[in-house]
């Protein structure tokens, strides 16, 4: 009627222009009336009531088809769900209702409070009380049964009081009924929700096994009440004992899972609650102190930290010298020296001197908050290998139920026809029912579902405690397959603190100071480490004020071009000079031939005036890190914008003579990564996350090193807080250890189900007369889940590789107002 159409499309697959063209091709005139942008939002929920991977898969399956939901990932071990959605089409309340309709509980997760842990503690306390009641009741029942086994009491207990039904039958019925339907109600509610959405899970197996035994026993009692000569066959002990056993197994599993999330809890505990706000006079004396809540800290506040106190905020030291314990965030075992100009991280501990610092990053922008959010997100995300368990869970329960029915039918036929010797007191019905119930109860999809997330949780938590921040489970999985590592040179393999060694003035009419007046001014607009070296040298020569710069232009991979005091200035390499028709003299070429330095040329008004020779020493651990990676079978490359001769000289010191890429512009680094990927390599790019962003994004695993307080490096998959190359080895080694543990968990879960189900079905009975009682099957099921979690917890014992690296004496750095990088001493 309105001659209009609403079109919803995926921007990743088709563009707006494509939609218009396709509609016009049908022969109609089409004009865009209104374009509604997709408002993408992300929310994190605490989800309660999940028992196995079928539960998490059900939530993902149902909510994944809900209008407006773009992505969903549910973590069974962490009991959280991350949902990415279009807020124009759905909202938080709708999402919560969808989850609750599935039979689970849902609430918003707070980044500052581990509400899941609090809810878990409440649930554990409640479960413990129920288990105590069940224990007391069952002990009383077993005592009565033991006392009533023989003698007059035994005769009275087993004598028929109502038809063939004895007093003991009534007593067992009385005890089993509340346990079956009160203690076991969580299994019933979970099973109902699972079947309503056609996603059977562990709850269905528990309910099927125990309910079948309970109903069979009830019918047996009713039949005995009508037939005095019939002695009822009852399985009420399966309700009174099996359900508490399974509940106890889930209790132990929850206790174990609680330990896998210790990393977040420990990080939250690092937060300071108060801070001492101070005011200084012009002589830097403290004139006023005030204790405030840490949430009230503002940027540029001056804060005092006493020895033994926790540093309340990221900041820069203004006054005092001390050592700081950063091990809880960086994994650095030795205390780090701090003095004026040093950066400090909130949550670390000041050891032996008073410090006054200026707050630089506060609230959610602080390093600790970013680390907590990053680790939480990484633990919530799913590793691709988890898809194996998700696919298996969809078929697991139906297959188990089918096997149980076949087991019952097979043994009932065999027993009824006298083809097997029955245990004393067993009928064919009782005999075959025990086998079928044992098959249902012993089967455990939970172990498969917990194999991956528990290991990922522990692995990412251990990484955070060692200064290795892994952004997602998929990044952790990729890291263990790395076959090639590319290192950026400046600031990654080198110290990142270059200095001027020699200066050659090629214009006799120009003094060194005048030369640096122009060069230093030109480089004030660049943040490249070489630019910092030039401005630092200019200041050393006494140039405290630089002239204004106009028409500044950064030429990536070549240098800078600008105007200073009306003069056209060029600072860069030979390519920049040639691009601007600057004649490079023979003397300049001789200077460039020295491979010991990185040489920067300077031209004023298109006349070459000087050459600056800059060196940047290698990090002491760089050769050892390269050597260790080679021993791990990983190919190593160095990429740099330096000239070929300079790059080869550095590569020779590192043992990378044939694996160097020189004269590569920042924009070309990603192409070099792609070249190696096309050769079949899984490539990791290691850089500082600044001018390496395209290469970090192109690589399979981007590793940003020396992040310090700059945690939010979006292009990197793995962030290393310390400026230490050995942490690259730690990241790869931790990934390998984590995925070895995941494979072991999967292997154990598969072996358990592969062998336990046939044995429970009676595989060994014809030869060895082994029949697994349902209670023993319940214990086995509980043990399988707990053992997988316990296996993952062994990762907490992880120790990063130790290499003998010389560490020279530590010196306090001089405050440098132009240096925005993190300096780790």
N, C-alpha and C positions, 0 to 999 in steps of 0.2 A: 504493500500500500504506500509506504513512504519512499519506495524506490531507493532503498539503502541496504547496505550489508555490513555486518560486523565480521571482520576476519581476524582470527587469532593464528599467529604463525611463529615458528621458531627461528630466531635471528641467526642461529648457527647453521641453519640449513637453507634459508631463502631470505632475500632482502625485500624491502618494501617495493622497490622498482620491479622486481621479478613478479610480485603478486599483481601489481597494476598491469604489467604486460600480459600475464597469463589471462587475466579477466578481459582485457581488450581484445585478445586473440579470439575470444568466443564470439565477437561481433557486437559487443555492447560498448557504449561510451561510459568510461569510468573516470571519476574524479575523486581525489582524496578530500573528504570533508573534515575529518578529525583524526588525529593520531594520538593514541593514548600510550604513553611510555610505560614500560614494565617497571613497576616499583618492587625491586628485589630486596627482600629482607631475610634475615637468618635468626633462628631462635634455638635455644638449647633447653631441653626438657629433662627433668628427672622422671623416669618411668619405673613404676613398681609393679610387682606381680609376675615378672618374666621368670620362667624356670628353665627354658632350654632354647636352642637356636630356632625352633619352630615358632616360638613366641615372637622373637625379634623379626623373623621373616614375615610373620603375619602382619605386624605393624607396618613394615616396609611395603608389603604387597598392597594392603588396603589404602594406606595414606598416599602411596605412590600414584594411585589412580584418582586421588581427590583433586578436584579442580583448584588450580592455583599452586599446587605443590610442585616445585621444580626438582628438588633433590631431597633425599632422606637417607640418613645412615643411623642405624640403631646399634649401640654397643651393649651386648648382653652382660659382659663382666662389669662394666662401669655403671650399668643401668641408666643410660642416658640416650637421648635421641637428638640429633642435629637435623633441623629441617630448614631448607631454603625454599622460600615461597614468594609469590607475587601478592603483595598486600592489597592490590586492587581487586583481587578475587577471593581472598580468604584472610583469616586472621588468627590470632593466638587462641581465642576462646573456641573457635571452630575446630582447630587442630586438637586442643585438649579434649573436646567432646568426642571427636573421632577415636582418639586413643582409649578413652573411658568406655566407649561403646564396644570396644574389643575385649573388655573385661580387665583392663589394667588401670593403674592410677597414673596421673600425669600432673606435673607442676613445673613452673618455671625454675630453671637452675640459676643460682646466683654465682657470679664469678668470684665473689669475695667470701662466700660461706659455702662449705661443702655440705649442702643440705642432704645430699644422698647419703653421706656417712651418718648424719644425724638420724635420718629415717631408718637406716639400716640398724643402728644401735637400738632404736625403739623396737623394731621388728625382732631383733635378736633377743631382747629381754622378754618380749611376749612369748616367743617360741620356747625359750628356756623354761618359763613357768609352765607352759603346756606339757613340755617333756617331763618335768618333775612330777606333774599330776599323773601322767601316763605311767611313769616308772613306779610310783607308789601303788597305783591300782593293779598293775601287772604283777608286782611283787606279792601283793596280798592274794591275788588270784592263784599264782603259782604255789604259794605257801599252802593254801586250802587244798589245791590239787595234790600236793605232795603228802599232806597229812591225811587226805581222804583216799589215798591209793589203796590202803589195806585196812583190815579191821572193821569194827562196827561203824566208825565214821565213814569209811569208804563204802560200805554197804548202803548206808543211808544216803550218801551223796549220789550214788549211781542207780539207786532204786527208782523205778518209774513212779512219778507222783501224779502225772496226768497222761494217761495212756502209756506210751513207751518213752515219754520224755522225762528225763531225770532232773533232780534239783541242780546238778552240775550244768546240764544243758541250759537251764534258765539263767543260772549265774553267769555263764559265758555270754549268753545273749544280752543280758543286762549290762555287762561291761563293754561288749563290742559295739553296741548301738550308738552311744554318745561318741565313742572314739571314731567310728566310721563316718558319722554325719556332722559332728561338732569339730573334732580335731581335723578331720579330713575335708572340711568344707572348702578350704582354699583350693584343693584339687578339683572339687566339683565345679566351683565357679570358673576356674581356669579351663576345665574341660568343656563346659557349656559354651564359653566364649570362643574357644578354638573350633568346636564343631559348627557353631553358628556361622563362622566365616570359612568353614571347610579347610581349616589348617590344623589338623590333629597334632598334638604335641605330647610331651611327657605326662602331663596331667591326665590325658585320655588313657594312656597305658596304666597309670596307677588306679584310676577309677574303674577301668575295665577289669583289672585283676582282682581288686579288693571287693568290688560290688558283685562280681560273679560268685566269689566265695561266700559273701554275706547272703545273697539271695538264695543260693543253693542250700545254705545252712537253714535259712528260714523255712524253705519248702520242706526240708527234711524234718524239721521240728513239727510243722503242721501235719505232715503225713504220719509222724510218730504219735501225735496226739489222737489221731483217729484210729490208729492201729496199734494196740498195746503190745503185740508180738514183734513190732518193728523197732529196732534200736537206731535212733537218728545218727546220721553221719554229719558232723558239723565242722566248719572251718572258721569259727568265730575268732580263733587265735590269730588268723591272718589279719583281721581288722584290728584286734586289740594290740597286736605286736608289730605287724608289718607296716601299718601307717606311721606309728611312732618311729620305727627304724628308718623309713624313708625321710620323715621329717628331720630326724637327727642327722641324716646324711646331708640334707639341704642346709642344716644349721652349721655343720662343719665346713661345707662348701662356702657359705657366706662368710664365715670366720676367715677362711683362706683368701677369699676374694677381697676382703677388707684390707689385707696386707698388700695386695697388688696396687692399691691406690695410695700407698703411703707417701709417694713423691709429692702429690698435690697437698696432702695434709701437712707435710714438713715444710713445703714452700709457704703455705698460709701462716704457719707458726713463725716464720721469719719476720713477718710484718711487725714493726714497732707500733705501740699503742699511743705513745706520747713523744714529744720532741721539745727541746729547749730552744726557744726563740730568743735571740739576743740582738742588742743594738751596740754599735761600735762608735767611739768618737774618732776625731781626725787622726789620733795617734794609735788607732786600732786597739784601744782598750775597751773592754766590755763595761758598758755603763748601765745596762738593764737586761734582766733575764726574765723569761716568762715561760711556764710550762703549758703547752697547748696539745690538743689531740692531733695525731698525725694527719688526719683527714683535713685539717685546717691549714696545712702548710701550703704556701703559695710560691710561685716561681720567684727566684731572686731573694727569698727569705734567707737570713743568716742564722745558722743553727749551730749550737755547741754540742759536741759529743765527747763525753768523758771516757777515760780508759775503762774498758770492759763493757761499754755501752753499744747498743745496736745503732748503726747509722740509719736515720729515719727516712732519708730521701736520697735519690741520685743527686750528686752535686760536684762542685769543684772546691778543693781545699783553699782557703784564704789565709788561714793562720795555723801554725803548729806543724809538728812532724810526728809521725807515728808509724806503726805497722798495722795492717788490717788483714784479718782472716777472711778470705774470699772463697774458701774451699766449698762452702755450701752452694755457691752459684757457679763458680768457674772450674771447680775440681782441682785448683792449684793448692797443693798440700802445704807449701811454704807461705808464711805471712808475706804480704807485699808492702814495700816501703811506700809511704805517702808523705808528700810535702806540698808547699804552695804550688798551685798549678796542676796538681794531680787530680784525676777523676776518681770518684768513689761511687759505689753502687749501694743503693738502699737495701737493708736487710743483712749486710755484712757486719762484722764485729770489729770495733776499734780496740786494739790490744793494750798499748802502753803509753800513749801520749794524748793530751787533749787536742782536739781539732775544732776549728771553726770553718764551716763550709757554706757555700752559697748554693741553694737548691736550684737545680737546672731542669729536672723532669719530675713532675709530681702527679699524684692521682693515678688514673688509668694509663698515663704515659710513662710511668716509672718502669724501670727495667724489670722489677719483681712482678708487677702486675702484668706486663707483657709476657714474661716467662710463664706465669701461671695460666694465662689465657691460651698461650701457644701450646703448652703441654696438655691442657684440658682438651683442646681441639684435636690435637694429634691422637690422644687416647680415645676420642669419640669416633674418629674416622675409621673406616674399614679398610683392611688390607685386601688387595685383589685375591689373595689366596683363600680368604674367608668365603669366597663364592663357592668353593668346593663343599664346605659344610652347609651352606645355604641351599644348594641344589640337593644335597643328600637328605636334608631334613624334610623336604617336600614329600619324599617317598618313604622315609624311614618308618613312620608309625603305621601306615597302611600295610607295608610289607610285614612288619612284626605281627600285626593282628592276623594277617593271612597265615603266617607261619604258625601262630598259636592255634588257629582253627584246624589247620592241617595236622598239627601235633596231636590235638585232642581226638580228631577223627581216626588218625592212624593207630594211636595206642588203644583207643576204645575198641576198634575192630580186632586188633591183635589180642587184647586181653579177653574180649568176649568169646573168641574162638579158641581160647586155651593155648595160644601159640607162645605164651611167655609166662614164667612163674611170677605170680603176684606176691608182694610183701605180705606178711601176716596181717590179717584184719582189713585188707584192702579189697574193694570191689572194683570191677572194670571202670565204673563211673568215677570213683574216687581216684583211682590210679591215673587215669587219663586227664582228669581235671587238675591234679597237682602239676603234671608236666606242662599243661597249657598255661596255667597261672604263672609258673616259674619263667616261662618264655617271655610273657608280657612284662613281668616285674624286672627281670634281669637286664632287659634291653635298655640302653642308655644313649639317647641322642644328645644329652647335656655335655658329655665329654667332647664330642665333636665340635659343639658350639663354643666351648670355652677354650679350645686348643689355641686359636689365634689371638682373640682379644686380650686374654690374660697375659700372654707373652708380650704383646705389643705394649700393654699398659706398664708392665715392669720394665721393659726395654727402654721406652721413652722416658720413664721416670729416672732410671739409672743414668741415661744420657744427660738429662737436665742437671743431675747432681754432679756430673763431670764436665759441665760447661758445654755440652753438645745438645743443641735444641733442634729436634726433628719435627718438622711442621705437620707431617701426616704419616699414617701407617703405610700408605702407598710409597712414600719417599723412603721409609725405612726398608721396605721390601726391595725397591730398586737398588738401594745402596749396596746390598750384598751381592749384586751381580756386576758391579763395576769392573770393567776390564781396562779402562784407560782414564788417566787423570791429567788434565791440563792445568798448569799453574800460570797465573799471571805473574810477571816478574816484580814490578815495582810495588812495594808494600806487602807483597805476599811471600815471595822467596827472599826478598831483601828486607832490610829493617824498616823501609818506608820513611826514612829520615835522611834524605840525601843532603849533601853539603858541597859547596864549591871548593874545589882543590886548586884550580889554576884559572887565571883570567888572562887572555891575550888581547891587547888593544891593537887593532889593525889600522886605526886612523891616528896618525901622529899629532893631529890637531885636537885630540880628545883625551881628557884625563880619565883615569879609572873611575873616579867618583862621578864625573859627568856621565860617563857611560852607564853606570848603575842607576843614576838618577832617572834616566829614560827607561832602562830595562826593568828596574824595580817597579816603576809606576805602571808599566804595561802589564806586568804579571800580577798586580793586585786584583785583577778581575778574574784570575784563574785559581782553581783549588787543586791543580795538579801538584804532586809532591815536588817536581822539579821547579815549578813556579815558586813554591814556598822556599826552596833553597836559594833562589835568586833574590827574593825579597829579604830573606834573612841576611844574605851577604851584603845587600845594600844598607841594611840597618847597622851591620858591623862596621861599615865604612863611615858611619855617622849621619846617614841620611834618615832623618826622623819624620820627614813630611814628604809625601809624594804628590806631584802635580795631578790635577784632574785629568781623567782619561775620557776621551770621546770616541765615538765610532768603533767601539770595541767589538771585535769579532773573533770567536774561537774557531780555529780550523782543526777539527779532530784529526789526530795523528800527525799533525804538522807543527802547530804552534798557535800564536796569537798575532792579531793585526789590530792596530788602533792608532789614535792620534794623541800626542802629548805635547802641549804648548805649541800647537800648530805644526808639529813635525810628524811625518808618517813613520810609524815604528813597526818593525817586524822582529819577532823573537820566536825562533823555532829551528827546524832542521833544514837540510839542504833542499828538500822538496818544496818547502815554503819559499825559500829564496828563489829557486828556479821558477816557481809559479808567478812570482812578482818581478821576474827579469832582473834579479840582483846578481851581479857578477861575483862568483866565488873564486877568490884568488888561489894561487898555488900554495901559498903559505897556509891558508885556511884548510886546504885539502890535506896538507901534511899533518895539521893538528887533528883533523878528523880521522886520519889513519891510525891514531893511537887508540887501540881497542880497550885500553884500561879504563877509559872514561866514557860517559855519555856527554857529547859535546853539543852545546846549544849556540847557535849563531845569532848575532844581533845586528840589525841594519837600521840606519836612520836616513830617512828620505831616499830609500832604495840604494843606499851605499853601505856596503858591509863594513862595520866598525869594530867588531870584536867577536871573540869566541870564549865561551864559558865552559870549562871542563868540570863535570859534576860526577861524583861517585856515591854509591849507596851500597854499603857492605851487606853481605849475605847474612841471613839469620844463622846463628850458630847451629841450630838443629836442622837446617835445610838439607845438607848432604845426607845426614842419617835418615831423615824422613823419606827422601827419594830412594835411598838404598833399601829401606825396609819395605816400601811399596813394591819395588822390583822383586824382592824376595817373596812377596805375596802373589807374584805373577801378574802384577798390574803395570801396564805400559805408562810411562810418564813423559809429558811434553812441557816445554816452556814457551809461552807466547809473550811477545813484547813489541813495543813500537820502536825500540832501539835499532840502530844500524846493525847489519849482519855481523860485522866484525866484533862489535861490543857484545852483542847477544851471544856469539859463539864463545867469547872469553868467559862469560858468566856460566854458560852451559857446561863448559869444560870443568869448572870447579865443582859442578853438581853431578858430573858423570852423565850429562845429557847431550853429548857432542852431536849425535845424529838425530836428536829429537828437539829441535828448536825452531820456532816460527818467528822470524824477525821482521821488522818494518811493517807490522800489522796495525792498522788503525783500529780504534775502539769499535767502530761500526763493522769492521771486518772480522772481529774475533768470533762472532757467532757463525760466520761462514766456515771458519777453521774447525769449529766444533762439529758442524754438519758434515764436513769432509770425512772426519774420523767415524762419525755415526754411519755414513754410507758404506764404510769399509767393514761394518759389522760390530763396531765397538759400542759398549755401554759406557758413555762418557760422563765423567764428573768434571765440572769446571770449578776451580778454586780461585776466588778473587776477593776484593774488598767490598763488593756490592755497590760500588759507586759508578765508575765508568765501565764496569763489567756486566751491568744488568742484562743487556741483550744476550750475551754469551751464557750467563747464568740461566736465563730463561730457556735458551735453545738446548742446553745440555740435559741429559737424562736426570742428573742430580746436580743441582747448583749448590755449592758450598761457599758461604760467606765467612771469611776468617777475620778475627780481630774486631768483632762487632761491638764489644764493650757494652755501653748503655744503649746502642742503636740496635735494638732487637728486631724492630719491624722492617727488615729488609725483604721487600715483597718478592723480589726475583729469586731468592734463594730457597732451596728445599731444606737445607740443613744450615744452621747458624752456629758458629763457634764463637763463644764469648771472648776467649783468650786469643791473643795474637801469636799463636804457637802452632807450627805446622804439624806437630805430633798429634794434635787433636783430629787432624784429617784421618790419620791411621786409627785413632780411637773410634771415630764415627763409622768407618768401614768395618772395623773389627767387631764393634757392638752389633752392627746390622747382621753380620755373618753369624754371631753367637745367638742372636735373637731368633733368626730364621732356622738355625739348626734346632733350637728348642721347639719351635713351632712344628717342624717336621717330626720331631720325636713325639710331641703331643699327639699329632695326627696319627702317627704309627701306633702309638699305644691305644688310642681310642678305637682305631679300626681293628687291631688285634683283639682287644677286649670283646668287642661285639662279634667278631668273626668266630671266636672260639667259645665264648660264653653262651651264646644263643643255641648252637647245636648241642652243647653239653646239657643245658637246661631242658632242651627238647628230648633228651634221653639217648643221645648218641652212644654213651658209654654203658647204658643199662644192660643191653643184651650180653655184653662180655664181662663187665665188672659189677653189675647191679648197683650202679651209682645213680641215685636220684636226688637232685638238688631241691630241698624244701623251699617254698616261697620266701620264708624269713631269711634264709641264707642268700637267696637271689636278691632280696632287697638290700642286704648288707653289701653284696658285690656291686650293685648299681651305685650305691652311695660312695663306695670306695673308688670307683672309676672316675667320678667327677672330681672328688677331692684330690686324687692322685695327679690329675692333669693340672689343677691349680697349683698344687705343691711343686710340680715340675717347673712351672713358670716362675715360681718364687725363687728357685735356685739361681735365676738370673741376677738377683739382688747381690749375689756374691761376686759379681763381675768385677774384675780388676783390669784396668786399661794397660796396654803393653808398655813396658818400661824399657827405655833406651838410655844409655849413658851419654848424656849431653853436657858439655861444659857450660856452666853458668858463671860468668864473670861477676866482679863486684858491682853492687847496685849503687847508682848515683842518683841524687834527686835532680829532676829536670828543672831547668830555668823556666819560669813562667813565660809563655809565648802567646800573646793575645790573638795571633793569626792562626794558631794551630788548633783546629777543631777536632783533630783525631784523638782517639783514645790511646793513652800511653800506659802499657802494662810493664812495670819494672820487674 
